[in-house]
Amino acid sequence: MISSTQRFLDILLSDTFDNAHDPEHGGLRLSALLATVLSYLEDAGELNDPRPAYFRDEGSNYAAECHGYACDIDDDILTLFYCIDATEATPLSDRAEIQTVGKEAVDRGFRRLESVVKRTLEGKLDDVEPSQT
């Protein structure tokens, strides 16, 4: 018997496979996965107009990274996304097993998002070109 979690993962990766063949995502797995998840959240009414937007900036003492965002202008909320693909070793056309993401990977993602916010508030990302996102 297939669990509901496994069934959801199968559907998620199938939809991601379809998105990966969309020229908008350039065949990039991470971009396609995030676009799929953001679409699910938008369809569920949790987000308004979420956007995949890969950004990475590293220096000797920081690493800032963000994979997408959504803005709620009415409530003054900016939501940032960092995507961890625990199934990245499995081809999208194959069935993937449910994976556990370690605390270290989650903490790394939060630190990178926090660095994006911090560097933005310090004015250090004011000159980022739209093509970099």
Contact map, one row per residue, 1 for C-alpha under 8 A:
1110000000000000000000000000000000000000000000000000000000000000000000000000000000000000000000000000000000000000000000000000000000000
1111011000000000000000000000000000000000000000000000000000000000000000000000000000000000000000000000000000000000000000000000000000000
1111111000000000000000000000000000000000000000000000000000000000000000000000000000000000000000000000000000000000000000000000000000000
0111111100000000000000000000000000000000000000000000000000000000000000000000000000000000000000000000000000000000000000000000000000000
0011111110000000000000000000000000000000000000000000000000000000000000000000000000000000000000000100000000000000000000000000000000000
0111111111000000000000000000000000000000000000000000000000000000000000000000000000000000000000001100000000000000000000000000000000000
0111111111100000000000000000000000000000000000000000000000000000000000000000000000000000000000000000000000000000000000000000000000000
0001111111110000000000000000000000000000000000000000000000000000000000000000000000000000000000000000000000000000000000000000000000000
0000111111111000000000000000000000000000000000000000000000000000000000000000000000000000000000010100000000000000000000000000000000000
0000011111111100000000000000000000000000000000000000000000000000000000000000000000000000000000110000000000000000000000000000000000000
0000001111111110000000000000000000000000000000000000000000000000000000000000000000000000000000000000000000000000000000000000000000000
0000000111111111000000000000000010011000000000000000000000000000000000000000000000000000000000000000000000000000000000000000000000000
0000000011111111100000000000000010000000000000000000000000000000000000000000000000000000000110000000000000000000000000000000000000000
0000000001111111110000000000000000000000000000000000000000000000000000000000000000000000000110000000000000000000000000000000000000000
0000000000111111111000000000000000010000000000000000000000000000000000000000000000000000000000000000000000000000000000000000000000000
0000000000011111111100000000100110110000000000000000000000000000000000000000000000000000000100000000000000000000000000000000000000000
0000000000001111111110000000000100000000000000000000000000000000000000000000000000000000000110000000000000000000000000000000000000000
0000000000000111111111000000000000000000000000000000000000000000000000000000000000000000000000000000000000000000000000000000000000000
0000000000000011111111001000000110110000000000000000000000000000000000000000000000000000000000000000000000000000000000000000000000000
0000000000000001111111101111101110000000000000000000000000000000000000000000000000000000000000000000000000000000000000000000000000000
0000000000000000111111101110000000000000000000000000000000000000000000000000000000000000000000000000000000000000000000000000000000000
0000000000000000011111111110000000000000000000000000000000000000000000000000000000000000000000000000000000000000000000000000000000000
0000000000000000000111111110000000000000000000000000000000000000000000000000000000000000000000000000000000000000000000000000000000000
0000000000000000000001111100000000000000000000000000000000000000000000000000000000000000000000000000000000000000000000000000000000000
0000000000000000001111111111001100000000000000000000000000000000000000000000000000000000000000000000000000000000000000000000000000000
0000000000000000000111111111000000000000000000000000000000000000000000000000000000000000000000000000000000000000000000000000000000000
0000000000000000000111101111100100000000000000000000000000000000000000000000000000000000000000000000000000000000000000000000000000000
0000000000000000000100001111111100000000000000000000000000000000000000000000000000000000000000000000000000000000000000000000000000000
0000000000000001000100000011111110000000000000000000000000000000000000000000000000000000000000000000000000000000000000000000000000000
0000000000000000000000000001111111000000000000000000000000000000000000000000000000101000000000000000000000000000000000000000000000000
0000000000000000000100001001111111100000000000000001010000000000001000000000000000000000000000000000000000000000000000000000000000000
0000000000000001101100001011111111110000000000000000000000000000000000000000000000000000000000000000000000000000000000000000000000000
0000000000011001001100000000111111111000000000000000000000000000000000000000000000001000000000000000000000000000000000000000000000000
0000000000000000000000000000011111111100000000000001000000000000001100000000000000100000000000000000000000000000000000000000000000000
0000000000000001001000000000001111111110000000000011000000000000000000000000000000000000000000000000000000000000000000000000000000000
0000000000010011001000000000000111111111000000000000000000000000000000000000000000000000000000000000000000000000000000000000000000000
0000000000010000000000000000000011111111100000000000000000000000000000000000000000000000000000000000000000000000000000000000000000000
0000000000000000000000000000000001111111110000100111000000000000000000000000000000000000000000000000000000000000000000000000000000000
0000000000000000000000000000000000111111111000000100000000000000000000000000000000000000000000000000000000000000000000000000000000000
0000000000000000000000000000000000011111111100000000000000000000000000000000000000000000000000000000000000000000000000000000000000000
0000000000000000000000000000000000001111111111100000000000000000000000000000000000000000000000000000000000000000000000000000000000000
0000000000000000000000000000000000000111111111111100000000000000000000000000000000000000000000000000000000000000000000000000000000000
0000000000000000000000000000000000000011111111000000000000000000000000000000000000000000000000000000000000000000000000000000000000000
0000000000000000000000000000000000000001111111100000000000000000000000000000000000000000000000000000000000000000000000000000000000000
0000000000000000000000000000000000000000111111110000000000000000000000000000000000000000000000000000000000000000000000000000000000000
0000000000000000000000000000000000000000111111110000000000000000000000000000000000000000000000000000000000000000000000000000000000000
0000000000000000000000000000000000000100110111111100000000000000000001010000000000000000000000000000000000000000000000000000000000000
0000000000000000000000000000000000000000010011111100000000000000000001110000000000000000000000000000000000000000000000000000000000000
0000000000000000000000000000000000000000010000111110000000000000000001100000000000000000000000000000000000000000000000000000000000000
0000000000000000000000000000000000000110010000111111000000000000000111100000000000000000000000000000000000000000000000000000000000000
0000000000000000000000000000000000100100000000001111100000000000000111000000000000000000000000000000000000000000000000000000000000000
0000000000000000000000000000001001100100000000000111110000000000001110000000000000000000000000000000000000000000000000000000000000000
0000000000000000000000000000000000000000000000000011111000000000011110000000000000000000000000000000000000000000000000000000000000001
0000000000000000000000000000001000000000000000000001111100000000111100000000000000000000000000000000000000000000000000000000000000011
0000000000000000000000000000000000000000000000000000111110000001111000000000000000000000000000000000000000000000000000000000000000011
0000000000000000000000000000000000000000000000000000011111000011110000000000000000000000000000000000000000000000000000000000000000000
0000000000000000000000000000000000000000000000000000001111100011100000000000000000000000000000000000000000000000000000000000000000000
0000000000000000000000000000000000000000000000000000000111111111000000000000000000000000000000000000000000000000000000000000000000000
0000000000000000000000000000000000000000000000000000000011111110000000000000000000000000000000000000000000000000000000000000000000000
0000000000000000000000000000000000000000000000000000000001111100000000000000000000000000000000000000000000000000000000000000000000000
0000000000000000000000000000000000000000000000000000000001111110000000000000000000000000000000000000000000000000000000000000000000000
0000000000000000000000000000000000000000000000000000000001111111000000000000000000000000000000000000000000000000001000000000000000000
0000000000000000000000000000000000000000000000000000000111101111100000000000000000000000000000000000000000000001001000000000000000000
0000000000000000000000000000000000000000000000000000001111000111110000000000000000000000000000000000000000000011111100000000000000000
0000000000000000000000000000000000000000000000000000011110000011111000000000000001000000000000000000000000001001101100000000000000000
0000000000000000000000000000000000000000000000000000111100000001111110000000000111000000000000000000000000000001100100000000000000000
0000000000000000000000000000001001000000000000000001111000000000111110000000000111100000000000000000000000000000000000000000000000000
0000000000000000000000000000000001000000000000000111110000000000011111000000000111000000000000000000000000000000000000000000000000000
0000000000000000000000000000000000000000000000000111100000000000011111100000011110000000000000000000000000000000000000000000000000000
0000000000000000000000000000000000000000000000111110000000000000000111110000011100000000000000000000000000000000000000000000000000000
0000000000000000000000000000000000000000000000011100000000000000000011111001111000000000000000000000000000000000000000000000000000000
0000000000000000000000000000000000000000000000110000000000000000000001111111110000000000000000000000000000000000000000000000000000000
0000000000000000000000000000000000000000000000000000000000000000000000111111100000000000000000000000000000000000000000000000000000000
0000000000000000000000000000000000000000000000000000000000000000000000011111100000000000000000000000000000000000000000000000000000000
0000000000000000000000000000000000000000000000000000000000000000000000011111100000000000000000000000000000000000000000000000000000000
0000000000000000000000000000000000000000000000000000000000000000000000111111110000000000000000000000000000000000000000000000000000000
0000000000000000000000000000000000000000000000000000000000000000000000111111111000000000000000000000000000000000000000000000000000000
0000000000000000000000000000000000000000000000000000000000000000000011110001111100000000000000000000000000000000000000000000000000000
0000000000000000000000000000000000000000000000000000000000000000000011100000111110000000000000000000000000000000000000000000000000000
0000000000000000000000000000000000000000000000000000000000000000011111000000011111000000000000000000000000000000100000000000000000000
0000000000000000000000000000000000000000000000000000000000000000011110000000001111100000000000000000000000000000100000000000000000000
0000000000000000000000000000000000000000000000000000000000000000111100000000000111110000000000000000000000001100100000000000000000000
0000000000000000000000000000010001000000000000000000000000000000001000000000000011111000000000000000000000001000000000000000000000000
0000000000000000000000000000000000000000000000000000000000000000000000000000000001111100000000000000100011001000000000000000000000000
0000000000000000000000000000010010000000000000000000000000000000000000000000000000111111000000000000000000000000000000000000000000000
0000000000000000000000000000000000000000000000000000000000000000000000000000000000011111100000000011100000000000000000000000000000000
0000000000000000000000000000000000000000000000000000000000000000000000000000000000001111110000011110000000000000000000000000000000000
0000000000000000000000000000000000000000000000000000000000000000000000000000000000001111111000000000000000000000000000000000000000000
0000000000000000000000000000000000000000000000000000000000000000000000000000000000000111111000000000000000000000000000000000000000000
0000000000000000000000000000000000000000000000000000000000000000000000000000000000000011111101110000000000000000000000000000000000000
0000000000000000000000000000000000000000000000000000000000000000000000000000000000000001111111000000000000000000000000000000000000000
0000000000001101100000000000000000000000000000000000000000000000000000000000000000000000011111110000000000000000000000000000000000000
0000000000001100100000000000000000000000000000000000000000000000000000000000000000000000001111100000000000000000000000000000000000000
0000000000000000000000000000000000000000000000000000000000000000000000000000000000000000011111110000000000000000000000000000000000000
0000000001000000000000000000000000000000000000000000000000000000000000000000000000000000010111111000000000000000000000000000000000000
0000000011000000000000000000000000000000000000000000000000000000000000000000000000000010010101111100000000000000000000000000000000000
0000010000000000000000000000000000000000000000000000000000000000000000000000000000000010000000111110000000000000000000000000000000000
0000110010000000000000000000000000000000000000000000000000000000000000000000000000000010000000011111000000000000000000000000000000000
0000000000000000000000000000000000000000000000000000000000000000000000000000000000000110000000001111100000000000000000000000000000000
0000000000000000000000000000000000000000000000000000000000000000000000000000000000000100000000000111110000000000000000000000000000000
0000000000000000000000000000000000000000000000000000000000000000000000000000000000010100000000000011111011000000000000000000000000000
0000000000000000000000000000000000000000000000000000000000000000000000000000000000000000000000000001111111000000000000000000000000000
0000000000000000000000000000000000000000000000000000000000000000000000000000000000000000000000000000111111100000000000000000000000000
0000000000000000000000000000000000000000000000000000000000000000000000000000000000000000000000000000011111110000000000000000000000000
0000000000000000000000000000000000000000000000000000000000000000000000000000000000010000000000000000111111111000000000000000000000000
0000000000000000000000000000000000000000000000000000000000000000000000000000000000010000000000000000111111111100000000000000000000000
0000000000000000000000000000000000000000000000000000000000000000000000000000000000000000000000000000001111111110000000000000000000000
0000000000000000000000000000000000000000000000000000000000000000000000000000000000000000000000000000000111111111000000000000000000000
0000000000000000000000000000000000000000000000000000000000000000100000000000000001110000000000000000000011111111100000000000000000000
0000000000000000000000000000000000000000000000000000000000000000000000000000000001000000000000000000000001111111110000000000000000000
0000000000000000000000000000000000000000000000000000000000000001000000000000000000000000000000000000000000111111111000000000000000000
0000000000000000000000000000000000000000000000000000000000000011110000000000000000000000000000000000000000011111111100000000000000000
0000000000000000000000000000000000000000000000000000000000000001110000000000000111000000000000000000000000001111111110000000000000000
0000000000000000000000000000000000000000000000000000000000000001000000000000000000000000000000000000000000000111111111000000000000000
0000000000000000000000000000000000000000000000000000000000000111100000000000000000000000000000000000000000000011111111100000000000000
0000000000000000000000000000000000000000000000000000000000000001110000000000000000000000000000000000000000000001111111110000000000000
0000000000000000000000000000000000000000000000000000000000000000000000000000000000000000000000000000000000000000111111111000000000000
0000000000000000000000000000000000000000000000000000000000000000000000000000000000000000000000000000000000000000011111111100000000000
0000000000000000000000000000000000000000000000000000000000000000000000000000000000000000000000000000000000000000001111111111100000000
0000000000000000000000000000000000000000000000000000000000000000000000000000000000000000000000000000000000000000000111111111110000000
0000000000000000000000000000000000000000000000000000000000000000000000000000000000000000000000000000000000000000000011111111000000000
0000000000000000000000000000000000000000000000000000000000000000000000000000000000000000000000000000000000000000000001111111100000000
0000000000000000000000000000000000000000000000000000000000000000000000000000000000000000000000000000000000000000000000111111110000000
0000000000000000000000000000000000000000000000000000000000000000000000000000000000000000000000000000000000000000000000111111111000000
0000000000000000000000000000000000000000000000000000000000000000000000000000000000000000000000000000000000000000000000110111111100000
0000000000000000000000000000000000000000000000000000000000000000000000000000000000000000000000000000000000000000000000010011111100000
0000000000000000000000000000000000000000000000000000000000000000000000000000000000000000000000000000000000000000000000000001111110000
0000000000000000000000000000000000000000000000000000000000000000000000000000000000000000000000000000000000000000000000000000111111010
0000000000000000000000000000000000000000000000000000000000000000000000000000000000000000000000000000000000000000000000000000001111111
0000000000000000000000000000000000000000000000000000000000000000000000000000000000000000000000000000000000000000000000000000000111111
0000000000000000000000000000000000000000000000000000000000000000000000000000000000000000000000000000000000000000000000000000000011111
0000000000000000000000000000000000000000000000000000011000000000000000000000000000000000000000000000000000000000000000000000000111111
0000000000000000000000000000000000000000000000000000111000000000000000000000000000000000000000000000000000000000000000000000000011111
